[in-house]
Structure formats: C-alpha cells, structure tokens
Amino acid sequence: MKILVCISHVPDTTSKINFTGDSTEFDTNGVQFVINPYDEFALTRAIWFQEKQGATVTVVNVGDATTEPTLRKALAIGADAAIRIDAKPTDGYFVAQQLAELYKKENYDLVLMGKESIDYNGAMVPGLLASFLDIDYINACIGLEVEGTNAQASREIDGGVEKVSATLPIIVAGQKGLVEEKDLKIPNMRGIMMARKKPLTVMPATDASATTEINSFEKPAEKGACKMIDASNVDELINLLHNEAKVI
Ligand SMILES: Cc1cc2nc3c(=O)[nH]c(=O)nc-3n(C[C@H](O)[C@H](O)[C@H](O)COP(=O)(O)OP(=O)(O)OC[C@H]3O[C@@H](n4cnc5c(N)ncnc54)[C@H](O)[C@@H]3O)c2cc1C
C-alpha cells in the first residue's frame, strides 16, 4: 500500500501569537514549529500500516524551506520519504491544488491527513483535495482498518460513532482515536540518525492561485486581572459577581 501523509507545519500551542504588517501577517519571530497534532495521529497510523501490513509512507508539506525540520521529524518518526512542494501556502485552495498535482503523478492508495490544521483552522484542504481528485473522503476519522482495497473506518458524530466502508483509493482526515495519544510516535536517536539519510525531495509548485486573502487578524481581548477572595467571604464573591462582573 502506498500512503501519503500530508503534514501541516504549525506553531507550537504554547507560542506567543503576534502579527505584523498592519495585523495582516502572522509574526513567526521566536515561534517554535511542530507537526500539526492531528497529522501526528495520521502519521502514527500510517507507520502502523507500514510496520504491520507492509506499506510505504511518504510525507508531504506545501511550504518553504523553513518547514524541512518538521518533515525531518516525520522521517525520524518512521516515514520512508519526504516531499516539500516549494511554495508559500497562501490558502487552503492553493495547498489542495498542489497536493492534487502530486497525487496525480504518484497515485497513492491512501491519503492520510488531519481533520484541521491548528494554525489557520481552515478544515478545507482534505475536502478540496477529494473534490479535485474525485475520490472518496472520510472526515473526523477515529479508527481505520485496511484489508486489500477495502477500508473500514469509524467516524465521530454527534453523540456516537458512525462506521463506514470504502474502496481504496481514499482520503482520510483523522483525529485523536485514529491512534491513542499514548501511542503517538516520538523520534528516538536511531530514527533521527536514519532520517538524515532518507530522501527529502523538493518539488516545484504547480501554477495555481489562492482564492482568499487575509484582510486582518484580531487577537481576543486581554483577560482582566484575577481577584482573589477569601474562601469564607461568600458575601464579597456575590457582590463582585453581581456588581462588577454583572453575571448574576
Ligand atoms: C487567506 C490565507 C492566507 C494565508 N497566508 C499564509 C502565508 O502567507 N504563509 C503561510 O505559511 N501560511 C499562510 N496561510 C496558511 C496556509 O494557507 C495553511 O497552512 C493552509 O492553507 C492550510 O490551512 P487550513 O487551515 O485550511 O488547513 P486545514 O484544511 O485545516 O488542514 C487539514 C489538513 O490538511 C493538510 N494540510 C494543511 N496545510 C498543509 C500544507 N501546507 N502542506 C501539507 N498538508 C497540509 C494537513 O493534513 C492538515 O491536517 C494562509 C491561509 C489563509 C486562509
């Protein structure tokens, strides 16, 4: 089985978020980048197929050279090869176009992605990719088994689980449950050494354009100072909630 795992390179959740250029651009200064957490679930499941059933796992990112350490981390975790499509990922439509061109050249059996990327939270790339390629798409996937060309998947739905089957090739956008958090793979020293020798191919971008443009970003209002009240002073608590916070 030939698996493609799409990796989004996102700021670590503990990063301090700032904007530049009149609040139109994310300020990457001092920001630590990581593999998108949802993509880690996808990658770990792909490595499971590689180890247990025999599969080749290629990871891909649409981005500039600064994303290469993230791809190397995916190689250290166990992917066989990495591809960087050399372009600024200007929006989800543009990214999906790039991934579609790669797919058309390589014909993967299974494309594993995250259900959303935790930076811009567009949740649009997997669906767009499926529509560009006209192949089946399973979103919010919390369990995936593949036997030959038959895939059995579980999806999280409101208040329950939906079980679906599909025939490869398919695109699956995963989340926690695809593998458990405790099973996420962490690169070890051997993996890091081996990753240095694995291929990381840089491909030129295909001609495509973004369909959206950022006008500005706005940060949430700063949180007010925290007031500590003595645990026995219920009257003061009620007074503050009523007269100051005006919530009761
Ligand atoms: C208007 C706009 C302008 C932007 N401008 C910039 C910019 O100038 N510079 C910049 O770095 N980013 C920019 N971004 C962010 C960049 O476009 C996103 O990383 C990308 O569009 C996917 O974001 P998303 O939130 O829609 O992904 P989602 O659809 O939420 O991602 C779902 C899954 O798709 C896959 N995926 C998403 N992005 C990639 C990727 N790049 N490569 C491989 N797989 C991927 C992953 O598996 C991910 O889990 C911009 C986004 C928007 C909407």
The ligand as an ORCA input file, in Angstrom:
! r2SCAN-3c Opt
* xyz 0 1
  C      -6.060     33.670      3.359
  C      -4.913     32.847      3.877
  C      -3.609     33.320      3.743
  C      -2.553     32.551      4.227
  N      -1.288     33.032      4.086
  C      -0.253     32.295      4.520
  C       1.067     32.725      4.362
  O       1.293     33.800      3.857
  N       2.091     31.918      4.803
  C       1.828     30.716      5.388
  O       2.775     29.997      5.775
  N       0.577     30.286      5.556
  C      -0.474     31.040      5.132
  N      -1.736     30.598      5.298
  C      -1.954     29.327      5.938
  C      -1.844     28.217      4.960
  O      -2.593     28.532      3.814
  C      -2.386     26.990      5.609
  O      -1.323     26.293      6.225
  C      -3.051     26.053      4.593
  O      -3.893     26.811      3.792
  C      -3.924     25.048      5.218
  O      -4.662     25.695      6.159
  P      -6.041     25.199      6.598
  O      -6.200     25.798      7.951
  O      -7.095     25.426      5.599
  O      -5.750     23.621      6.652
  P      -6.769     22.537      7.032
  O      -7.677     22.255      5.903
  O      -7.374     22.905      8.354
  O      -5.763     21.326      7.210
  C      -6.251     19.993      7.237
  C      -5.145     19.095      6.857
  O      -4.669     19.416      5.548
  C      -3.278     19.134      5.469
  N      -2.529     20.375      5.184
  C      -2.893     21.643      5.501
  N      -1.946     22.506      5.118
  C      -0.965     21.771      4.538
  C       0.279     22.095      3.942
  N       0.712     23.356      3.855
  N       1.021     21.087      3.428
  C       0.597     19.790      3.501
  N      -0.570     19.441      4.065
  C      -1.334     20.410      4.574
  C      -2.877     18.573      6.831
  O      -3.006     17.161      6.805
  C      -3.914     19.174      7.757
  O      -4.106     18.450      8.940
  C      -2.802     31.333      4.853
  C      -4.116     30.879      4.995
  C      -5.166     31.621      4.521
  C      -6.578     31.124      4.696
*
